Amino acid sequence: MIGLEVHAQLSTESKLFCSDPNQFGAEPNKHTSIISLGHPGSLPRLNGKVVEYAIRLGLATQSEIAPALTFARKNYFYTDLPKGYQISQHEDPICLGGHINIRMPGGNKKIRLIRIHIEEDAGKSLHDQQPDTSLIDLNRAGVPLLEIVSEPDLSSGEEAQAYIGEIRRLVRYLGICDGNMEEGSLRCDANVSVRTRQETRLGTRTEIKNLNSMSNVRKAIEYEIDRQIALLEEGGRVVQQTVSYDDQRNLTFPLRSKEEAEDYRYFPEPDLNPLLIEKKWVSEIDANMPVLPWELLSRYTDDYHLSEQEAGILVESPDIARYFGALAEHSDEPKTAANWMLGPVKSWLNENHAQMDEFPLLPEKMASLISLAIDGKVSYTALQQKIFPELIGHPDSDPLLIARQMDLIQESDTDAIMKHVLAALDRYPEKVMEFHNGKKGLVGLFMGEVMKSTGGKADPSLANKMIVQELNKRKKDE
């Protein structure tokens, strides 16, 4: 039984309670102030954009939006927590309930949410910079987080990995978090317990802290499941504790006994008044929500007749989905446009380790390139192997002009193509007889001959049609 606590670091310009920049990668302790450093007498001021982002996520997950926003102090001591407490939410989260669907090989599965709440991040302790000293970087202190807490509805490391992937995709579509786990923008704690099939009560859980990649989420959970099962089968008992995951040795190890809510001594934050969340504001946010990935998935499968797998790849990234949406609008055949996105475009991105916004061709330019094949002016092979690379290097050029300069325009003159068809059939009279006796695959042989004699410039569909017609005509003449 697995429940996840996912922390999404919000992409606001400033921190949660002060105007310090919210930017990754600055020099240590550069983006700080008396508020994020917790100086006595400094007072927090709420960043309204954080509340808007929380409401966006709540609407996307069909959560209940609270009528008022209240904060609480979560008290604990750690060296990178300057105030000695963290401003969070306790009894009244901004979003209550809701769900996220994950796609698994056996079908969709609904993962229920307990809550989504707002809190500030702590700083960062660096233990590997000096041999006998830990260093503290407080640039991250006060950065806004949304904590997304699920019910224990997940039952494997594979499902947990899919769930994290779905959250990452969702926050990117909503524009509230970049989802970069390597930079800590998305972090995960996993609560794991096991029980026999006959048992109805939850088993004793352990919490795996600070998992920072989707593969580590899966591997850490799988290890902890196996460890707990082996322990119980040997007659031992699982101790409730917080553990960490060592990805080099693929094992978990204990950090401390697991804290409960009372250990944090929550009490209402005295320096922040409750914020009333008007229904009108929620409605305005709802009216400006972007198209969500599952809505695009449905559109691509229903309107463009793509497979679930093809559509799933195209909606994986909002940048790819936006580009494909624009390309489909400029193209007469969205299915063909999808094939180009999944083929040559995706190959170029992979080979160049590039993101979609680094792709040099505008959607309308790609559409004009694809139209050359759709209109039968250039073969797909020539388009992919010759014109596409040339256009990548010269993105302002005209694809049709490139095709003419390279002498790649297909021959669509039926009289001219017929000469090559007749020559190919006359060259292999025995193969013509074999075709008439049932070897229909020999059309490919004749096609190869026609394409060879025309230098690959004959329209393949037209040439194929003319070959079959001439073969059938000769059979009647016999």
C-alpha positions as CSV (number, residue, x, y, z in Angstrom):
1,M,0.0,0.0,0.0
2,I,1.8,3.1,-1.3
3,G,0.9,6.8,-0.8
4,L,3.0,9.6,-2.1
5,E,3.7,13.1,-0.9
6,V,4.9,15.1,-3.9
7,H,6.4,18.6,-3.5
8,A,6.1,20.8,-6.6
9,Q,8.3,23.9,-6.5
10,L,6.3,26.7,-8.1
11,S,7.6,28.8,-11.0
12,T,6.8,32.2,-9.5
13,E,9.2,35.1,-9.9
14,S,9.5,35.7,-6.1
15,K,9.3,33.6,-3.0
16,L,6.2,32.7,-1.0
17,F,6.4,35.4,1.7
18,C,8.9,38.0,0.4
19,S,10.3,39.5,-2.8
20,D,13.5,37.5,-2.9
21,P,14.0,36.1,-6.4
22,N,12.9,32.5,-7.0
23,Q,15.6,31.3,-9.3
24,F,17.7,28.1,-9.5
25,G,21.4,28.1,-9.9
26,A,22.5,31.4,-8.2
27,E,25.6,31.7,-6.0
28,P,24.8,30.3,-2.5
29,N,22.9,32.6,-0.2
30,K,22.6,35.3,-2.8
31,H,18.7,35.3,-3.0
32,T,18.0,36.0,0.6
33,S,16.7,38.8,2.8
34,I,15.8,39.3,6.5
35,I,12.5,37.5,5.9
36,S,13.9,34.4,4.3
37,L,16.7,34.4,6.9
38,G,14.1,34.6,9.7
39,H,15.4,37.7,11.4
40,P,13.4,38.7,14.5
41,G,10.7,41.2,13.7
42,S,10.5,40.5,10.0
43,L,7.0,39.8,8.7
44,P,5.7,37.6,5.9
45,R,3.6,38.9,3.0
46,L,1.7,36.4,0.9
47,N,2.5,36.0,-2.8
48,G,-1.0,36.0,-4.5
49,K,0.4,34.2,-7.6
50,V,1.1,31.1,-5.4
51,V,-2.6,31.0,-4.4
52,E,-3.7,31.2,-8.1
53,Y,-1.3,28.3,-9.0
54,A,-2.7,26.2,-6.2
55,I,-6.3,26.8,-7.4
56,R,-5.2,25.9,-10.9
57,L,-3.9,22.5,-9.7
58,G,-7.0,22.0,-7.6
59,L,-9.3,22.6,-10.5
60,A,-7.3,20.3,-12.8
61,T,-7.5,17.5,-10.2
62,Q,-11.2,18.1,-9.5
63,S,-10.4,19.0,-5.8
64,E,-12.7,21.1,-3.6
65,I,-11.3,24.6,-3.3
66,A,-11.4,26.0,0.3
67,P,-13.4,29.2,0.9
68,A,-10.6,30.6,3.0
69,L,-6.8,30.2,3.1
70,T,-5.1,29.8,6.5
71,F,-1.6,29.1,7.5
72,A,0.1,27.3,10.4
73,R,3.5,27.0,11.9
74,K,5.1,23.6,11.6
75,N,7.8,23.6,14.3
76,Y,11.0,21.5,14.0
77,F,14.7,22.1,14.2
78,Y,17.0,21.6,11.3
79,T,20.1,23.5,10.3
80,D,18.7,24.8,7.0
81,L,15.5,26.0,8.5
82,P,16.4,29.6,9.7
83,K,13.2,30.4,11.7
84,G,13.1,27.0,13.5
85,Y,9.6,26.5,11.9
86,Q,8.1,26.2,8.5
87,I,5.0,28.2,7.4
88,S,2.6,25.5,6.0
89,Q,-1.1,24.6,6.2
90,H,-2.5,22.2,8.7
91,E,-6.2,21.6,9.2
92,D,-7.6,23.5,6.3
93,P,-5.7,22.9,3.1
94,I,-6.5,25.0,0.0
95,C,-7.5,21.9,-2.0
96,L,-9.3,18.9,-0.5
97,G,-9.9,15.6,-2.3
98,G,-9.7,15.1,-6.0
99,H,-7.9,12.5,-8.1
100,I,-5.3,11.9,-10.8
101,N,-5.7,9.1,-13.4
102,I,-2.7,7.1,-14.4
103,R,-2.4,5.0,-17.6
104,M,-1.1,1.5,-17.0
105,P,-0.9,-1.5,-19.4
106,G,-4.0,-3.0,-17.8
107,G,-6.0,0.3,-18.2
108,N,-6.5,3.6,-16.4
109,K,-6.4,3.7,-12.6
110,K,-7.7,6.5,-10.4
111,I,-5.4,7.7,-7.6
112,R,-7.4,9.6,-5.0
113,L,-5.9,12.7,-3.4
114,I,-6.2,13.6,0.3
115,R,-5.2,17.2,0.0
116,I,-3.0,19.8,-1.8
117,H,-1.6,22.5,0.5
118,I,0.8,25.4,0.3
119,E,4.1,25.6,2.2
120,E,7.5,27.3,2.1
121,D,10.6,25.3,1.3
122,A,13.6,25.0,3.6
123,G,17.2,25.8,2.6
124,K,19.6,23.2,1.4
125,S,22.4,21.4,3.4
126,L,25.5,20.5,1.4
127,H,27.3,17.6,3.0
128,D,29.8,16.7,0.2
129,Q,31.6,20.1,-0.4
130,Q,34.0,19.8,2.5
131,P,35.3,16.6,4.3
132,D,34.4,17.6,7.9
133,T,31.8,20.4,7.5
134,S,28.3,20.8,6.2
135,L,27.5,24.0,4.3
136,I,24.1,25.8,4.2
137,D,22.6,27.4,1.1
138,L,19.5,29.4,2.0
139,N,18.6,30.5,-1.6
140,R,15.8,27.9,-1.5
141,A,14.5,29.0,1.9
142,G,11.0,30.4,1.5
143,V,10.5,29.2,-2.1
144,P,6.8,28.3,-2.6
145,L,5.8,24.6,-2.7
146,L,2.6,22.7,-3.3
147,E,2.5,19.4,-1.5
148,I,0.2,16.9,-3.2
149,V,-0.7,14.1,-0.8
150,S,-2.3,10.9,-2.2
151,E,-4.3,8.1,-0.6
152,P,-2.5,4.8,-0.4
153,D,-4.0,3.7,-3.7
154,L,-0.8,2.8,-5.5
155,S,0.3,-0.8,-5.3
156,S,3.7,-1.0,-7.1
157,G,6.8,0.9,-7.9
158,E,5.7,1.0,-11.6
159,E,2.4,2.7,-10.6
160,A,4.2,5.2,-8.4
161,Q,6.6,6.1,-11.3
162,A,3.6,6.5,-13.7
163,Y,1.8,8.7,-11.0
164,I,4.9,11.0,-10.7
165,G,5.1,11.2,-14.4
166,E,1.5,12.3,-14.6
167,I,1.9,15.0,-12.0
168,R,5.0,16.3,-13.8
169,R,3.2,16.5,-17.0
170,L,0.2,18.2,-15.4
171,V,2.1,20.9,-13.6
172,R,4.0,21.7,-16.8
173,Y,0.8,22.0,-18.8
174,L,-0.6,24.3,-16.1
175,G,2.6,26.4,-16.3
176,I,3.0,26.3,-12.5
177,C,6.2,24.2,-12.2
178,D,9.0,23.1,-14.6
179,G,8.9,19.6,-13.1
180,N,12.7,19.2,-13.2
181,M,13.4,16.6,-10.6
182,E,17.2,16.9,-11.1
183,E,17.1,20.5,-9.9
184,G,14.7,19.6,-7.1
185,S,11.6,21.3,-8.6
186,L,9.7,18.1,-8.1
187,R,10.5,15.9,-5.1
188,C,8.7,12.9,-3.6
189,D,8.4,11.2,-0.3
190,A,6.9,7.7,-0.4
191,N,4.9,6.0,2.4
192,V,5.1,2.2,2.0
193,S,3.5,-0.6,3.9
194,V,2.6,-4.2,3.2
195,R,-0.1,-6.5,4.5
196,T,-1.5,-10.0,3.7
197,R,-4.3,-10.3,1.2
198,Q,-6.7,-11.3,4.0
199,E,-5.8,-8.3,6.2
200,T,-8.0,-5.2,6.0
201,R,-6.0,-2.8,8.2
202,L,-3.0,-0.9,6.9
203,G,0.4,-2.3,7.8
204,T,3.1,-0.2,9.6
205,R,4.6,2.2,7.2
206,T,8.0,3.6,6.5
207,E,8.5,7.0,4.7
208,I,11.2,7.2,2.1
209,K,12.4,10.8,1.9
210,N,13.5,13.0,-0.9
211,L,13.4,10.8,-4.0
212,N,14.6,13.0,-6.9
213,S,14.0,10.9,-10.0
214,M,11.2,8.8,-11.4
215,S,13.4,5.8,-11.7
216,N,14.5,6.2,-8.1
217,V,10.9,6.4,-7.0
218,R,10.2,3.0,-8.6
219,K,13.4,1.3,-7.4
220,A,13.3,2.6,-3.8
221,I,9.6,1.5,-3.4
222,E,10.3,-1.9,-4.9
223,Y,13.3,-2.4,-2.5
224,E,11.3,-1.3,0.5
225,I,8.3,-3.6,-0.4
226,D,10.7,-6.6,-0.7
227,R,12.5,-5.7,2.6
228,Q,9.2,-5.4,4.6
229,I,7.8,-8.7,3.2
230,A,11.0,-10.5,3.9
231,L,11.1,-9.1,7.5
232,L,7.5,-10.1,8.2
233,E,7.9,-13.6,6.7
234,E,10.9,-14.1,9.0
235,G,8.7,-13.3,12.0
236,G,10.0,-9.7,12.6
237,R,8.0,-6.5,12.6
238,V,8.2,-3.3,10.6
239,V,9.2,-0.2,12.6
240,Q,7.6,3.1,11.7
241,Q,10.5,5.3,10.7
242,T,11.8,7.7,8.1
243,V,14.4,6.1,5.7
244,S,16.6,7.4,2.9
245,Y,17.4,5.6,-0.4
246,D,20.9,4.9,-1.6
247,D,20.7,4.6,-5.4
248,Q,24.3,3.4,-5.7
249,R,23.7,0.4,-3.5
250,N,20.0,0.1,-4.1
251,L,18.9,0.0,-0.5
252,T,17.1,2.0,2.1
253,F,18.5,2.9,5.5
254,P,16.9,4.5,8.6
255,L,17.2,8.2,9.3
256,R,15.0,8.7,12.4
257,S,11.8,7.5,13.9
258,K,8.7,8.8,12.0
259,E,7.2,12.0,13.3
260,E,3.5,12.4,13.8
261,A,1.5,15.7,13.5
262,E,1.7,16.3,17.2
263,D,5.5,16.2,17.1
264,Y,5.4,19.4,14.9
265,R,3.4,21.4,17.5
266,Y,1.3,23.0,14.8
267,F,-0.4,26.3,15.7
268,P,-2.0,29.1,13.6
269,E,0.5,31.5,12.0
270,P,0.0,34.7,13.9
271,D,1.5,37.0,11.3
272,L,-0.8,36.1,8.4
273,N,-4.5,36.8,8.3
274,P,-6.9,34.3,6.7
275,L,-7.4,35.0,3.0
276,L,-11.0,34.7,1.7
277,I,-11.1,32.9,-1.7
278,E,-14.1,34.3,-3.6
279,K,-16.0,32.1,-6.0
280,K,-15.7,34.7,-8.7
281,W,-11.9,34.6,-8.6
282,V,-12.0,30.8,-8.8
283,S,-14.4,31.0,-11.8
284,E,-12.0,33.5,-13.5
285,I,-9.1,31.1,-13.0
286,D,-11.2,28.2,-14.3
287,A,-12.1,30.2,-17.4
288,N,-8.5,30.7,-18.3
289,M,-7.3,27.2,-17.7
290,P,-5.1,25.7,-20.5
291,V,-6.1,22.6,-22.4
292,L,-5.1,19.6,-20.2
293,P,-3.1,16.6,-21.5
294,W,-6.0,14.1,-21.2
295,E,-8.3,16.5,-23.2
296,L,-5.7,16.6,-26.0
297,L,-5.3,12.8,-25.8
298,S,-9.0,12.4,-26.4
299,R,-8.9,14.9,-29.3
300,Y,-6.0,13.3,-31.0
301,T,-7.5,9.8,-30.8
302,D,-11.1,10.8,-31.7
303,D,-10.5,13.6,-34.3
304,Y,-7.1,12.6,-35.8
305,H,-7.5,8.8,-35.4
306,L,-4.2,8.4,-33.7
307,S,-3.5,5.3,-31.5
308,E,-3.4,5.8,-27.7
309,Q,0.4,5.2,-27.9
310,E,0.9,7.8,-30.6
311,A,-1.3,10.4,-28.9
312,G,0.4,9.7,-25.5
313,I,3.8,10.5,-27.0
314,L,2.6,13.8,-28.5
315,V,1.0,15.0,-25.3
316,E,3.9,14.0,-23.0
317,S,5.4,17.5,-23.2
318,P,3.3,20.7,-23.5
319,D,5.9,22.1,-25.9
320,I,5.5,19.1,-28.3
321,A,1.7,19.3,-28.0
322,R,1.6,23.0,-28.8
323,Y,3.9,22.5,-31.8
324,F,1.9,19.5,-33.1
325,G,-1.4,21.5,-32.6
326,A,-0.1,24.3,-34.7
327,L,1.3,21.9,-37.3
328,A,-2.0,20.0,-37.5
329,E,-3.9,23.3,-38.1
330,H,-1.6,24.1,-41.1
331,S,-1.7,20.6,-42.5
332,D,-4.5,19.0,-44.6
333,E,-3.6,15.6,-43.1
334,P,-3.1,15.7,-39.3
335,K,-2.3,11.9,-39.3
336,T,0.6,12.5,-41.6
337,A,1.7,15.4,-39.5
338,A,1.7,13.2,-36.5
339,N,3.8,10.6,-38.3
340,W,6.4,13.3,-39.0
341,M,6.4,14.4,-35.4
342,L,6.9,10.8,-34.2
343,G,9.5,10.1,-36.8
344,P,11.9,12.6,-38.3
345,V,11.2,15.4,-35.8
346,K,11.5,13.2,-32.7
347,S,14.7,11.6,-34.1
348,W,16.2,15.1,-34.6
349,L,15.4,16.1,-31.0
350,N,16.9,12.9,-29.7
351,E,20.1,13.1,-31.8
352,N,20.7,16.7,-30.9
353,H,19.6,16.3,-27.2
354,A,17.3,19.2,-27.8
355,Q,13.9,20.4,-26.6
356,M,11.0,21.3,-28.8
357,D,11.6,25.0,-28.5
358,E,15.0,24.5,-30.0
359,F,13.6,22.9,-33.2
360,P,14.6,25.4,-36.0
361,L,11.5,25.0,-38.2
362,L,8.2,26.9,-37.6
363,P,5.0,24.8,-37.8
364,E,3.9,26.4,-41.0
365,K,7.3,25.7,-42.6
366,M,7.0,22.0,-41.5
367,A,3.5,21.9,-43.0
368,S,4.7,23.2,-46.3
369,L,7.4,20.6,-46.3
370,I,5.0,17.8,-45.5
371,S,2.6,19.0,-48.2
372,L,5.2,18.2,-50.9
373,A,4.6,14.5,-50.1
374,I,0.9,14.8,-49.6
375,D,0.6,16.5,-53.0
376,G,2.8,13.8,-54.6
377,K,5.5,16.3,-55.7
378,V,8.3,14.6,-53.8
379,S,8.7,11.1,-52.5
380,Y,8.7,10.5,-48.7
381,T,12.2,9.1,-48.9
382,A,13.6,12.1,-50.7
383,L,11.8,14.4,-48.4
384,Q,13.1,12.8,-45.2
385,Q,16.6,12.0,-46.3
386,K,17.5,15.0,-48.5
387,I,15.1,18.0,-48.2
388,F,14.4,17.8,-44.5
389,P,18.1,18.0,-43.4
390,E,18.7,20.8,-46.0
391,L,15.8,22.8,-44.6
392,I,17.0,22.2,-41.0
393,G,20.2,23.9,-42.0
394,H,18.5,26.7,-43.8
395,P,15.1,27.2,-42.0
396,D,14.2,30.3,-44.0
397,S,14.4,28.5,-47.4
398,D,11.4,27.3,-49.4
399,P,11.0,23.5,-49.4
400,L,9.7,23.4,-52.9
401,L,12.6,25.5,-54.2
402,I,15.0,23.1,-52.4
403,A,13.3,20.2,-54.1
404,R,13.6,21.8,-57.5
405,Q,17.3,22.7,-56.9
406,M,18.0,19.1,-56.0
407,D,16.0,17.8,-59.0
408,L,13.7,15.8,-56.7
409,I,10.3,16.8,-58.1
410,Q,8.4,13.6,-58.8
411,E,7.3,12.7,-62.4
412,S,3.5,12.7,-62.5
413,D,3.1,12.8,-66.2
414,T,1.2,9.5,-66.9
415,D,2.5,9.2,-70.5
416,A,6.1,9.6,-69.3
417,I,5.6,7.1,-66.4
418,M,3.9,4.6,-68.7
419,K,7.0,4.4,-70.9
420,H,9.0,3.2,-67.9
421,V,6.1,0.8,-66.8
422,L,6.0,-0.8,-70.3
423,A,9.8,-1.2,-70.4
424,A,9.9,-2.9,-67.0
425,L,7.1,-5.4,-67.9
426,D,8.7,-6.1,-71.2
427,R,12.1,-6.7,-69.5
428,Y,10.6,-9.5,-67.4
429,P,7.9,-11.4,-69.4
430,E,8.4,-14.5,-67.2
431,K,7.7,-12.5,-64.1
432,V,4.5,-11.1,-65.7
433,M,3.4,-14.7,-66.2
434,E,4.2,-15.5,-62.6
435,F,2.1,-12.5,-61.5
436,H,-0.8,-13.8,-63.5
437,N,-0.4,-17.2,-61.8
438,G,-0.9,-15.7,-58.4
439,K,2.4,-14.1,-57.3
440,K,1.0,-10.7,-56.6
441,G,4.1,-9.6,-54.6
442,L,5.9,-9.2,-57.9
443,V,4.4,-5.7,-58.2
444,G,7.2,-4.6,-55.9
445,L,9.8,-5.8,-58.4
446,F,8.3,-3.8,-61.2
447,M,8.0,-0.8,-58.9
448,G,11.7,-1.0,-58.2
449,E,12.5,-1.1,-61.9
450,V,10.3,1.9,-62.6
451,M,11.8,3.9,-59.7
452,K,15.3,3.0,-60.8
453,S,14.8,4.0,-64.4
454,T,13.2,7.3,-63.4
455,G,15.9,8.1,-60.9
456,G,13.4,7.8,-58.1
457,K,11.3,10.6,-59.5
458,A,8.1,8.7,-60.5
459,D,5.1,9.3,-58.2
460,P,5.1,6.0,-56.3
461,S,1.3,5.7,-55.8
462,L,0.6,6.7,-59.5
463,A,3.3,4.3,-60.8
464,N,2.0,1.4,-58.6
465,K,-1.5,2.0,-59.9
466,M,-0.4,2.1,-63.5
467,I,1.7,-1.1,-63.1
468,V,-1.3,-3.1,-61.7
469,Q,-3.6,-1.7,-64.4
470,E,-1.2,-2.7,-67.2
471,L,-0.6,-6.2,-65.7
472,N,-4.4,-6.8,-65.5
473,K,-4.8,-5.5,-69.1
474,R,-2.2,-7.9,-70.4
475,K,-3.9,-10.8,-68.6
476,K,-7.2,-10.0,-70.4
477,D,-5.3,-9.7,-73.7
478,E,-4.0,-13.2,-73.3
